[in-house]
Each structure stands twice: as structure tokens, then as C-alpha cells.
Amino acid sequence: MKNYTQAPLPFQGQKRKFLKHFKEALKEFSPNATYVDLFGGSGLLSHTVKNFYPNATVIYNDFDNYTVRIENIDKTNVLLADIRAICSKNSNRKDKEKLSEGICHEIIERISHEQGFIDWVTISSSLLFSMNYVTNFDQLKKETFYNRVRLNDYNAEGYLEGVNRTKKDYRDLFADYRNNTDVVFLVDPPYLSTDTTTYNRNDYWKLSDYLNVLKTIEDTSYFYFTSNKSQITELCEWMQQHGYCRSPFDGAKTITVGTQLTYNAAYNDIMIYRNIF
């Protein structure tokens, strides 16, 4: 099974920076457990578990339809090849350059003739400034284009091999496995106040959503991902210290990874895990 160190197609919030720490922490968990990826996203955590523990049962909640994008990867590569050829006509050949109005018009014209499924996240990540995505044609037409098209095709061969795909509300999936033995929950919800445009929902994750997610890590074995921007861990610690309730993070281990956005803006990604078995 090929080992992927990042998701094969662009996805907002994939945990590639945590993979080294995640694999090290997995050594404290059973190689034969059932791992339930409640917020499957790009499937990178599910892939990593299955690659690390081939005998484990891995349940991947593909709520964002990432596998549909993988199934259409050849179609996406054909479209990107045409866009790449158009970009090569630009007078300034520097990588990630701003494209001329004429080139932008030609790209829009090419995309307008595309039939059937279009992977808007992958296409927009190839044309927009770093970490910017759109989810439909009308949005794309309003944007400024840059030549960010990769030189080689995308490939997802064997990426989710052996992983069991499902698509459910995370609460229903949690209920399916809550009372099973030797279960580990992978809990990676969208970060608090994060734009969820590219996720399969059209609103924002608010504090109440986050507090509901914490029910999945009460008295369970888990990996939970958040950031210091959400301050959810501080809230839980304060509640426990002042006698309101026991923190779901009590007795867990914490790994922090710094993320630099710009020269003067940074935040910390956080992985918290606990094995009760």
C-alpha cells in the first residue's frame, strides 16, 4: 500500500503536518482496533491508520464527498492539462504569476464547455492565490487568476485501499460505535469560526457545535484535533478547575505544532489523544 504524506487532492484542513506525531502516538493504541474517522475530510488520517496498522478496521466518514473527487481524478487531470497549455501562452512565464486578462478569458471559456462533474476545489487551487478556493463557476469567474497549475497529473492510486467508506452525520456514526469495544475515534472537526465553504455544509462551526462534538470524547479512546484559536481546551480546563464538570481532555496527552501564516501571523495546531484500554 502506497504511503501518502498528504492528501492526493487539495483539501482545506488536512493534517499532513501532524502525521509524524500521529504515527508515533498510534504506537500506544491497538493494531487491531476499530478506528472511526468521524470527520473524514480528505481521508488522510484514515489512510495513515490503515497504512500503519493493516489489520485495523478503519471507518472513513466521507461527509464531504472526497471520494467523488478521487473517482473523477482523470477527468480533472484532462481539464488541468488544457488549462496548463493555456497558461503557457502567458507573456511572463514565472511560476504563480498573475495571468493576463486574455488568458483568464480563455481559461473561463474552456471551463464553460466542461460537461458533468467539475472538481472546483482542485481547479480553483490551481488558479487562485494560496489557500483560496471556490465551489462553483460563478464564484470562479469573479476571481483574479494566477498560474498555480502543477506540472504533473494528480494521482490517488490505492489511497483509500482497505478503508471502509460511509457517509453519515458524525453523531449517528458515533452512536453506531459508541458501545463497541476497542474503538478509537478520530475527531477532526472544522476549526471554530473557520470558513466551511469547501466542506459539505454552508455555515460556520460555532461554539455550540464544538461543545456538542466533545460528547464523542467523553470516556472514549480518541484523537482530537483543534487549534489555540478556538480556545476550547482552555474553556474545558477552566470548567474543571472551577468544579463545573470534568474536562474530556483530563488524562490526555497533547502535541502542539506551530503554523506560520505570514511573517507576523501564526497559530498552534493541537492534537490531543487518550487511550482508555
Buried (B, 14 or more C-beta within 10 A) or exposed (E): EEEBEBBBBBBBBBBBBBBEBBEEBBEEBBEEBBBBBBBBBBBBBBBBBBBBBEEBBBBBBBBBEBBEBBEBBEBBBEBBEBBBEBBEEBEEEEEEBBBBEEBBBBBBEBBEEBEEEBBBBBBBBBBBEEEEBBBEBEBBEEBEBBBBBEEEEBBBEBBBEBBBBBBBEBEEBBEBBBEEEBBBBBBBBBBBEBEBBBBEEEEEBEEEBBEEBBEBBEEBBBBBBBBBBBBBBEBBEEEBEEEEEEBBBEEBEEBEBEEEEEEEEEBEBBBBBBBEE
